[in-house]
Amino acid sequence: MLRVPEQRFPRTEPDALARFLGFCRDEARSDGRPRLGSISLEVRHIDPLAVLQSIYEPHELHFYLEQPAAGAALAGADVVEAATFSGPGRFAAMRGWAEEALTRVIAVGDLEAPRGGPHFFAGFAFANTAPKDAAFAPATVFLPRWQVAAGGGRYTAVANVRVTPEADPAELARRVLTAHAKFSAFPYNIRPHAAEPAVFSLGEAGERGWFEAAVADALGRIRAGAYRKIVLARAFDLERRRPFQPLDALNRLREHFPGCHSFSLANGRGQSFIGATPERLLRVAGRALHTEAIAGSAPRGRSAPEDALLGRALLGREKELHEHQVVIESIVRRLRGLGLKPESAARPRLLPLPNVQHLCSPVSAELPDQMHLLEVLAALHPTPAVGGQPREAAVADISRLERFDRGLYAGAVGWFNHAGDGEFVVAIRSALMDGPRARLYAGAGIVEGSDPAEEKAETDLKFRALLDAMR
């Protein structure tokens, strides 16, 4: 990525911006390859989700990721360049695509502002392959035409422009400045909210009782030594008369789960995958890598004493501690396989959410300069928290036992940027929104000592919060 000196190309004056984009055009003419001009500007207060919702179009790609409790959010929409990949090499292929794109990026402006500079938004399905009618490819990545971010009380807007050898710099500059004027004082489009119709169809994917039978089958495989843990999921289908509004549902999820990561990824064909996940797969800032093991669950209590009792019991329950330890061991082993030196907490802590509490253990490591976060992502996905252990045997049985294709469920959704920073979350507690239809997903970890009825009850609990958001 080439950064143009700011003193040479001021970025908020029409003539100066046109000169900058003219420079990009001249670079494109030098070898016939389009350049990607990226202009970053700090702006007044904006709410990235409100911006995205105000301009939401069902047939445009968009991305959103937020941790409400941390006050950090990132959104982007429309496409400058995009690609899809499949097969076991999808992570490496995406890295190669992004690195080639960065050789054509010319950046100017407030690159040191929170989330300044070009960001790539990506989603990885659970599996390396996908059915022909799948909503998302096994791997999807795009560079947005615009992105907005909030963090640490600062706000940033970024415009990314594809500049071809034939481009008109003055016209491109006019478009960028028009967009910048909107982001500087965004006129949020408040749409009237009509009463939503009740969901009139609700049914589980698969025949009655299949999940309990699948858990029993998996327990037999565990006792036979095929694997130590497997995660099995369920899916519920909803349908109503009027289309769902994905970002309205996402807003309800982020309000109900402020400690979770709220996310949305749209495919540009009218379908969006939304969720509020408690699990970060990885975060890279500088060269510091942070991940976490989350496994083992218990309900929340209706009073403080009951809640404390349930939490204490979770911290001492052998079955839950065993499930949690399996996840930690897998994460640490895979990071060591990359030559890293991970450090993990000595004992798990409680992660309380409004409807459930989990065991959680942070894991951290330092990345060498040459290692890309997508390389780490490829090694970690899928963790035993959504797949199983050993991974290969458990994942093979998931496709045999479950009654549906997971798609992005239990996959990875996130971003990475020109500096090598990024963040991906595990796409659980999630739903695929498709006009008047929605498919909800929830899963449970199966280990020795699991009970089919109890595992079904755990997934029922997880579904409840998603159903509330669909109202």
C-alpha positions in Angstrom: 0.0 0.0 0.0 1.3 3.4 -1.0 0.5 6.2 1.4 0.5 9.6 -0.3 1.9 12.5 1.8 -1.0 14.5 3.2 0.8 17.9 2.7 0.9 17.1 -1.0 -2.7 16.0 -1.3 -5.1 17.6 1.2 -8.2 15.6 1.2 -11.2 17.8 1.9 -10.8 20.4 -0.9 -12.3 19.5 -4.3 -9.3 20.4 -6.4 -6.9 18.7 -4.1 -8.9 15.6 -3.9 -9.3 15.6 -7.7 -5.5 15.9 -7.9 -5.1 12.9 -5.6 -7.5 10.8 -7.7 -5.7 12.0 -10.8 -2.5 10.7 -9.3 -4.3 7.3 -8.8 -5.4 7.4 -12.4 -1.9 8.1 -13.6 -0.6 5.1 -11.6 -3.4 3.0 -13.1 -2.3 4.1 -16.6 1.3 3.1 -15.8 0.5 -0.6 -15.9 -3.2 -0.9 -16.9 -4.2 -2.1 -13.4 -7.0 -0.1 -11.6 -5.9 1.6 -8.4 -7.9 1.7 -5.2 -7.9 5.2 -3.7 -8.7 5.2 0.0 -9.5 8.4 1.9 -9.9 8.4 5.7 -11.4 11.2 7.6 -12.3 11.7 11.3 -15.9 12.9 11.5 -18.4 14.0 14.2 -20.4 11.5 16.2 -21.9 8.7 14.2 -23.5 5.4 15.1 -22.3 2.8 12.6 -25.4 0.6 12.9 -27.7 3.6 12.6 -25.8 4.7 9.4 -26.1 1.2 8.0 -29.8 0.9 8.8 -30.6 4.4 7.3 -29.2 3.4 3.9 -29.9 -0.3 4.1 -30.6 -1.9 0.7 -31.3 -5.7 0.6 -29.4 -6.2 -2.6 -26.1 -4.6 -1.5 -23.3 -6.4 0.4 -22.8 -5.0 3.9 -20.9 -5.9 7.0 -21.3 -4.9 10.7 -19.4 -5.9 13.8 -19.8 -4.4 17.3 -19.2 -5.1 20.9 -21.7 -2.6 22.5 -20.2 -2.8 26.0 -16.8 -1.7 24.6 -18.3 1.1 22.5 -16.5 -0.2 19.4 -18.3 -0.7 16.1 -17.5 -1.0 12.4 -19.7 -1.0 9.4 -19.3 -1.0 5.6 -21.4 -1.4 2.5 -21.4 -1.4 -1.3 -18.5 -3.1 -3.1 -15.4 -1.8 -4.7 -13.9 -5.3 -5.2 -15.0 -8.7 -3.9 -14.1 -12.4 -4.3 -15.3 -15.8 -3.2 -13.3 -19.0 -2.5 -13.8 -22.6 -1.6 -11.9 -25.7 -0.7 -9.3 -26.3 2.0 -7.1 -23.5 0.6 -9.7 -20.8 1.0 -7.9 -18.9 3.8 -4.6 -18.8 1.9 -6.5 -17.8 -1.3 -8.2 -14.9 0.4 -4.9 -13.7 1.9 -3.3 -13.8 -1.6 -6.3 -11.9 -3.1 -6.1 -9.2 -0.4 -2.4 -8.8 -0.6 -2.6 -8.3 -4.4 -5.4 -5.7 -3.8 -3.2 -3.8 -1.3 -0.4 -3.4 -3.9 -3.0 -1.2 -5.8 -4.1 0.8 -2.8 -3.1 4.4 -2.5 -4.2 5.9 0.8 -4.5 9.4 2.2 -6.0 11.0 5.3 -6.4 10.1 8.9 -5.0 6.6 8.8 -4.2 6.7 12.5 -7.8 7.4 13.4 -9.7 4.4 14.8 -10.2 1.9 11.9 -8.7 4.3 9.4 -7.5 3.0 6.1 -9.0 0.2 3.9 -10.5 -2.8 5.7 -11.5 -6.1 4.1 -14.7 -7.7 5.4 -15.0 -11.4 5.3 -17.1 -14.5 6.2 -16.0 -18.1 6.3 -18.7 -20.8 6.3 -18.3 -23.8 8.7 -17.3 -26.1 5.8 -14.9 -25.8 2.9 -17.7 -26.6 0.4 -21.2 -25.4 0.0 -24.4 -26.6 -1.8 -25.2 -24.8 -5.0 -28.2 -23.0 -3.5 -26.2 -21.8 -0.4 -26.7 -18.2 0.7 -22.9 -17.8 1.1 -19.8 -19.2 -0.5 -17.4 -21.1 1.7 -15.3 -17.9 1.9 -16.5 -14.3 1.0 -14.4 -11.1 1.1 -15.0 -7.6 -0.1 -13.5 -4.1 0.1 -16.4 -1.7 0.7 -17.1 1.6 -1.1 -17.5 3.2 2.3 -17.0 2.2 5.9 -17.7 4.0 9.2 -16.3 3.2 12.7 -16.6 4.2 16.3 -14.1 3.6 19.1 -12.7 5.3 22.1 -15.0 8.3 21.6 -13.6 8.9 18.0 -15.4 8.4 14.7 -14.0 7.7 11.3 -15.4 7.5 7.8 -13.4 5.9 4.9 -14.2 6.1 1.2 -12.6 3.5 -1.1 -12.6 4.4 -4.8 -11.8 2.2 -7.8 -9.8 4.3 -10.2 -9.4 3.0 -13.7 -7.1 4.3 -16.4 -10.1 6.0 -18.0 -11.6 7.5 -14.8 -12.6 11.2 -14.5 -10.9 12.4 -11.3 -13.2 15.4 -10.9 -16.3 13.3 -11.0 -14.9 10.8 -8.6 -13.9 13.6 -6.2 -17.4 15.1 -6.4 -18.9 11.7 -5.3 -16.5 11.3 -2.5 -17.1 14.8 -1.1 -20.9 14.3 -1.4 -20.6 11.2 0.7 -18.2 12.9 3.2 -20.7 15.7 3.7 -23.3 13.2 4.7 -21.1 11.4 7.1 -20.0 14.7 8.8 -23.6 15.3 9.8 -25.4 12.1 9.0 -29.2 12.7 8.4 -30.4 9.4 9.9 -33.4 8.1 8.1 -36.0 7.3 10.7 -38.5 5.0 9.1 -42.0 4.5 10.6 -42.3 1.2 12.5 -45.6 -0.5 11.7 -46.7 -3.3 14.0 -44.9 -6.5 13.0 -47.0 -9.5 12.0 -46.8 -12.5 14.2 -44.7 -15.4 13.0 -47.2 -17.9 11.6 -44.8 -20.8 10.8 -42.2 -22.3 13.1 -40.7 -25.7 12.6 -37.5 -27.5 13.3 -35.3 -28.7 10.4 -35.4 -32.5 10.6 -37.9 -35.0 11.9 -39.2 -35.0 15.4 -36.8 -36.4 18.0 -33.8 -36.4 15.6 -31.6 -34.3 17.9 -31.9 -36.6 20.9 -31.2 -39.6 18.6 -28.1 -37.8 17.2 -26.8 -37.0 20.7 -27.2 -40.7 21.7 -25.5 -41.8 18.5 -22.6 -39.4 19.2 -22.3 -40.6 22.8 -21.9 -44.1 21.4 -19.1 -42.9 19.1 -17.4 -41.1 22.1 -17.5 -44.4 24.1 -16.0 -46.2 21.1 -13.1 -43.7 21.0 -13.9 -42.0 17.7 -13.6 -38.5 19.4 -13.8 -36.9 22.8 -16.2 -34.1 21.9 -18.6 -33.2 19.1 -20.9 -30.1 18.8 -24.3 -30.8 17.4 -26.6 -28.0 16.3 -30.3 -27.5 15.6 -32.1 -25.2 13.2 -35.6 -23.6 13.4 -37.4 -22.1 10.4 -39.7 -19.1 10.8 -41.9 -17.5 8.2 -44.3 -14.6 8.2 -46.3 -12.4 5.8 -44.0 -9.4 5.6 -40.2 -9.5 5.2 -38.1 -9.5 8.3 -35.9 -6.4 8.9 -32.5 -7.9 9.6 -31.0 -4.8 11.1 -34.0 -4.2 13.4 -33.5 -7.7 14.7 -29.8 -7.1 15.1 -30.4 -4.0 17.1 -32.6 -5.9 19.5 -29.9 -8.5 19.9 -27.2 -6.0 20.6 -29.4 -4.3 23.2 -30.2 -7.6 24.9 -26.6 -8.9 24.7 -24.3 -5.9 25.2 -21.4 -8.1 26.3 -21.5 -10.1 23.0 -20.3 -9.3 19.6 -23.2 -8.3 17.3 -22.6 -9.0 13.6 -24.3 -8.9 10.2 -23.0 -10.0 6.8 -25.2 -9.6 3.7 -24.6 -11.4 0.5 -26.0 -8.8 -1.9 -28.9 -11.1 -3.0 -31.3 -10.2 -0.2 -30.0 -12.5 2.5 -28.3 -11.5 5.7 -26.6 -13.5 8.4 -27.0 -11.9 11.8 -26.1 -12.8 15.4 -24.8 -11.9 18.8 -22.0 -14.3 19.7 -20.2 -14.5 23.0 -17.1 -16.0 21.3 -14.2 -14.1 19.7 -12.2 -16.4 17.5 -9.2 -14.1 17.4 -8.2 -10.5 17.6 -4.8 -9.1 16.4 -3.7 -5.6 17.4 -0.1 -4.7 16.6 1.4 -8.2 16.8 -0.6 -9.3 19.9 -3.0 -12.1 19.3 -5.9 -12.7 21.6 -8.3 -15.6 21.5 -10.4 -17.4 24.1 -11.9 -20.8 25.0 -15.6 -20.7 25.7 -17.3 -24.0 26.5 -19.5 -25.3 29.3 -22.9 -23.8 30.1 -25.4 -23.3 32.8 -28.7 -21.3 33.1 -28.9 -17.9 34.8 -30.7 -17.7 38.1 -33.9 -15.7 38.8 -32.2 -14.1 41.9 -28.7 -13.2 42.9 -28.3 -16.2 45.3 -29.7 -18.7 42.7 -27.5 -17.2 40.0 -24.4 -17.5 42.3 -25.3 -21.1 43.1 -25.6 -22.0 39.5 -22.3 -20.3 38.6 -20.5 -22.0 41.5 -21.9 -25.4 40.4 -20.8 -24.7 36.8 -17.2 -24.0 38.0 -17.1 -27.4 39.8 -19.1 -29.6 37.4 -16.8 -32.3 36.0 -18.6 -32.7 32.7 -18.5 -29.0 31.9 -14.8 -28.6 33.0 -13.9 -31.5 30.8 -15.6 -30.0 27.8 -13.9 -26.7 28.5 -10.4 -28.3 28.9 -10.8 -30.0 25.6 -11.3 -26.6 23.9 -8.3 -25.0 25.7 -6.0 -27.9 24.8 -6.9 -27.8 21.1 -6.4 -24.0 20.9 -3.0 -24.1 22.6 -1.9 -27.1 20.5 -2.8 -25.5 17.2 -1.1 -22.2 18.1 2.0 -24.1 19.1 1.8 -25.9 15.8 2.3 -22.4 14.1 5.4 -21.8 16.2 3.7 -19.5 18.7 4.0 -19.5 22.4 0.4 -19.2 23.8 -0.4 -18.3 27.4 -3.7 -19.2 28.9 -5.4 -18.5 32.2 -4.8 -21.0 35.0 -8.5 -21.6 35.6 -11.7 -20.6 33.8 -13.9 -17.7 34.8 -17.6 -17.2 34.4 -18.9 -15.4 31.4 -22.5 -14.3 32.4 -25.0 -13.5 29.6 -28.6 -12.5 30.1 -29.9 -16.0 29.5 -26.9 -18.4 30.0 -23.5 -18.4 31.6 -20.3 -20.0 30.3 -16.9 -21.0 31.3 -14.3 -18.8 29.6 -10.5 -18.8 29.5 -8.5 -16.1 27.6 -5.5 -17.2 25.5 -2.8 -14.8 24.1 0.4 -15.0 22.0 2.7 -12.8 20.0 2.7 -13.1 16.2 5.9 -12.9 14.2 5.9 -10.1 11.6 5.6 -12.4 8.6 2.5 -14.3 10.0 -0.9 -13.1 8.7 -4.0 -13.5 11.0 -5.7 -15.5 8.2 -3.0 -18.1 8.7 -3.9 -18.3 12.4 -7.6 -18.3 11.6 -7.1 -21.3 9.3 -5.4 -23.2 12.1 -8.0 -22.4 14.7 -11.2 -23.0 12.7 -13.3 -24.8 13.7 -12.5 -24.8 17.4 -13.8 -27.7 19.5 -16.4 -25.2 20.8 -18.2 -25.5 17.5 -16.7 -28.6 15.9 -15.2 -31.2 18.2 -12.0 -33.0 19.2 -10.3 -34.5 17.4 -11.4 -32.1 14.8 -11.4 -34.3 11.7 -13.4 -37.2 13.1 -15.9 -34.9 14.8 -16.5 -32.7 11.8 -17.0 -35.7 9.6 -19.7 -37.0 11.9 -21.4 -33.6 12.1 -22.3 -33.8 8.4 -23.7 -37.3 9.0 -25.7 -36.5 12.1 -27.2 -33.1 11.4 -30.2 -32.5 9.2 -29.1 -29.3 7.5 -26.2 -27.4 6.0 -24.7 -25.1 8.5 -23.6 -22.4 6.1 -22.1 -19.5 8.0 -23.4 -20.9 11.3 -20.3 -21.8 13.5 -18.1 -20.2 10.8 -16.1 -17.0 11.2 -17.1 -13.4 10.5 -14.8 -10.5 10.8 -12.3 -8.0 9.2 -8.6 -7.4 8.6 -6.8 -4.3 7.4 -3.8 -3.0 5.6 -1.7 -3.0 8.8 -2.3 -6.7 9.6 -4.8 -6.0 12.4 -8.2 -7.7 12.5 -10.9 -9.4 14.4 -13.0 -12.5 13.8 -15.9 -13.9 15.8 -17.5 -17.3 15.9 -20.8 -17.0 14.1 -23.1 -18.7 16.7 -26.4 -17.5 18.4 -27.3 -16.5 14.8 -29.9 -16.5 12.1 -30.1 -16.4 8.3 -32.6 -13.8 7.2 -34.2 -14.2 3.8 -37.1 -11.9 3.1 -40.2 -13.3 5.1 -38.1 -16.3 6.1 -35.5 -16.8 8.8 -33.5 -19.8 10.0 -32.3 -19.8 13.6 -29.3 -21.9 14.8 -28.1 -23.1 18.2 -25.8 -25.9 19.3 -24.5 -27.8 22.3 -21.2 -29.6 23.0 -21.5 -33.4 23.5 -19.0 -35.2 25.7 -19.0 -38.2 27.9 -21.7 -37.6 30.6 -24.0 -35.6 28.3 -27.7 -36.3 28.4 -29.8 -36.0 25.2 -32.7 -34.3 27.0 -30.4 -31.8 28.8 -28.6 -30.9 25.6 -31.9 -30.3 23.9 -32.9 -28.1 26.8 -29.7 -26.1 26.5 -30.3 -25.4 22.8 -34.0 -24.4 23.6 -32.6 -21.8 26.0 -30.3 -20.4 23.3 -33.1 -20.3 20.8 -35.3 -18.3 23.2 -33.2 -15.1 22.9 -33.1 -15.3 19.1 -36.9 -15.8 18.9 -37.4 -12.7 21.1 -35.3 -10.7 18.5 -37.5 -11.9 15.6 -40.7 -10.3 17.0 
